[in-house]
Amino acid sequence: MSDALRRLDAERRTAGERDETGDVVREWSRDRSECRISYVYETSDDPTALVAREVAAADRAGYELEWKTYEHDAVPGLERALEQAGFEPEPVESVLVRVDPPDDPVALADDRRIRVADSAADELADVAEILRATGRSHVERQIEQLRAQLDGSVFVHIAYLGDVPASCGRLHFGATPGLAELAGGRSKPEFRRRGLYTDLVNSRLAQSFSAGRGHVYVDALPTSEPILRRLGFRLVTRTRPFGYSPSH
C-alpha cells in the first residue's frame, strides 16, 4: 500500500465518529442534518444487515445519508446492498493526490483576484451568490453550515473577475497530519472555461503546502480529472458515493 493510500485511509478512520458498534465511521454536518459514511470496519460476507441498520437510523432521525465506497478496500456485496436499500448511486470519482509543492507562485491575470475566507466573521454573500447562480438549493442553510466550519481548518477561496464574484472552492485541513483536501468547486455558468478552476486549485495548493500540508487530495469527476492531472495530481483510488433520503 502506498503512503498516499495509507494517509487517505487514516483520514477516513479519524475524520468522523466511530459508531456505537464500531462497524462504521460517520461524518456529520454541524447541525447533524447530513451524515456521511466513508469507512467500514465490518467485513462480513453479507453487509445487508449493516446497511439496513444505518437506513433505519437515518429514517428515525431524519438525516440525509451518503455512503462512500472505495475501490481499494471494497466490502463484497456492499454496493448491491446499498442499491437494494434505496440508495441512489452517483458517478464514480477518481481520488487524486498531489505531493510535489509548486516550484513558484502562479501569478493571476491582471483582471483577477482571489479572496480567502477563513473565519466565521468573514463575508460569505459572494459565495451564496455563486451557489445560487449554479442552481444550488437551500443556499442559506449551506452558508450557515459553511460559516460554522470556518474554524481554522476550513477555508473558502473566492475568485473575482474585476469586482464580480465568479467562482469558489473549499480547502479542508484534515485530522491526519500533513493532509489537505480540495472540495466544492463552483463557477457561475457565464464564467466557466475561463481558467478560474485552475486558478483556485493553484491558490489552494499554495496555501496547503505553505502550511506543511504536503498531501493534497481531491475527488474528481471525469470533467475535472484531466485538468487536475495536468496540474500534477495522480490517481490513488476510486470512490463512488451513494445517497439516501429519509422516508419522512
Backbone hydrogen bonds, N-H to C=O, Kabsch-Sander energy under -0.5 kcal/mol:
donor,donor_aa,acceptor,acceptor_aa,energy
6,R,2,S,-2.3
7,R,3,D,-2.3
8,L,4,A,-1.9
9,D,5,L,-2.5
10,A,6,R,-2.3
11,E,7,R,-2.2
12,R,8,L,-2.2
13,R,9,D,-1.8
14,T,10,A,-1.5
15,A,11,E,-2.1
17,E,26,R,-3.4
19,D,24,V,-2.6
22,G,19,D,-1.1
25,V,39,Y,-2.1
26,R,17,E,-3.1
27,E,36,R,-3.2
29,S,34,E,-2.3
32,R,29,S,-1.6
35,C,64,E,-2.6
36,R,27,E,-2.7
37,I,66,E,-3.0
38,S,25,V,-1.1
38,S,36,R,-0.6
39,Y,25,V,-0.7
41,Y,23,D,-4.4
42,E,23,D,-1.3
49,A,46,D,-0.5
51,V,47,P,-2.4
52,A,48,T,-2.6
53,R,49,A,-2.1
54,E,50,L,-1.8
55,V,51,V,-2.4
56,A,52,A,-2.4
57,A,53,R,-1.9
58,A,54,E,-2.1
59,D,55,V,-2.6
60,R,56,A,-2.3
61,A,57,A,-2.2
62,G,58,A,-2.1
63,Y,58,A,-1.0
64,E,33,S,-2.5
65,L,244,Y,-2.7
66,E,35,C,-2.7
67,W,242,F,-2.9
68,K,37,I,-3.0
69,T,67,W,-0.6
69,T,240,R,-2.4
71,E,238,R,-3.0
73,D,70,Y,-0.7
74,A,71,E,-0.9
78,L,75,V,-2.2
81,A,77,G,-2.2
82,L,78,L,-2.5
83,E,79,E,-2.1
84,Q,80,R,-2.3
85,A,81,A,-1.4
86,G,83,E,-1.4
87,F,82,L,-2.5
88,E,243,G,-3.1
90,E,241,P,-2.5
93,E,239,T,-3.4
94,S,220,A,-2.9
95,V,237,T,-2.8
96,L,94,S,-0.7
96,L,218,V,-2.9
97,V,234,R,-2.3
98,R,216,V,-2.2
107,A,105,P,-0.6
112,R,109,A,-2.0
113,R,160,Y,-1.4
115,R,158,I,-2.7
117,A,115,R,-0.5
117,A,156,V,-3.0
118,D,116,V,-0.6
120,A,150,L,-0.8
122,D,119,S,-1.8
128,A,124,L,-2.1
129,E,125,A,-2.2
130,I,126,D,-1.9
131,L,127,V,-2.5
132,R,128,A,-2.5
133,A,129,E,-2.0
134,T,130,I,-1.2
135,G,132,R,-1.6
136,R,131,L,-2.2
142,Q,138,H,-2.1
143,I,139,V,-2.6
144,E,140,E,-2.1
145,Q,141,R,-2.4
146,L,142,Q,-2.5
147,R,143,I,-2.8
148,A,144,E,-1.8
149,Q,145,Q,-0.8
149,Q,146,L,-0.9
150,L,146,L,-0.8
150,L,147,R,-0.9
151,D,149,Q,-2.6
152,G,154,V,-0.6
153,S,149,Q,-0.5
155,F,171,L,-2.4
156,V,117,A,-2.4
157,H,155,F,-0.5
157,H,169,G,-3.0
158,I,115,R,-3.1
158,I,156,V,-0.5
159,A,167,S,-3.1
160,Y,113,R,-2.8
161,L,164,V,-2.3
162,G,111,D,-3.2
162,G,160,Y,-0.7
164,V,161,L,-2.0
166,A,159,A,-2.8
167,S,159,A,-1.5
168,C,186,R,-2.7
169,G,157,H,-1.8
170,R,183,A,-3.2
171,L,155,F,-2.6
172,H,181,E,-2.9
173,F,153,S,-3.4
174,G,172,H,-0.6
174,G,179,L,-2.0
179,L,176,T,-1.8
180,A,215,H,-2.5
181,E,172,H,-2.6
182,L,217,Y,-2.8
183,A,170,R,-2.0
186,R,168,C,-2.7
188,K,166,A,-2.7
191,F,188,K,-2.1
192,R,189,P,-1.2
194,R,191,F,-0.6
199,D,195,G,-2.0
200,L,196,L,-2.5
201,V,197,Y,-2.2
202,N,198,T,-2.6
203,S,199,D,-2.2
204,R,200,L,-2.2
205,L,201,V,-2.5
206,A,202,N,-2.3
207,Q,203,S,-1.8
208,S,204,R,-2.5
209,F,205,L,-2.7
210,S,206,A,-2.0
211,A,207,Q,-1.3
211,A,208,S,-0.5
212,G,209,F,-1.5
213,R,208,S,-2.8
214,G,212,G,-1.1
215,H,178,G,-2.1
216,V,98,R,-2.4
216,V,214,G,-0.5
217,Y,180,A,-2.8
217,Y,215,H,-0.6
218,V,96,L,-1.8
219,D,182,L,-0.5
220,A,94,S,-3.2
220,A,218,V,-0.6
224,S,221,L,-1.1
225,E,221,L,-2.2
228,L,224,S,-2.2
229,R,225,E,-2.7
230,R,226,P,-1.9
231,L,227,I,-1.0
232,G,229,R,-1.7
233,F,228,L,-2.2
234,R,97,V,-2.4
236,V,95,V,-3.0
236,V,237,T,-0.5
237,T,95,V,-1.2
239,T,93,E,-2.9
240,R,69,T,-2.1
242,F,67,W,-1.8
243,G,88,E,-2.5
244,Y,65,L,-2.8
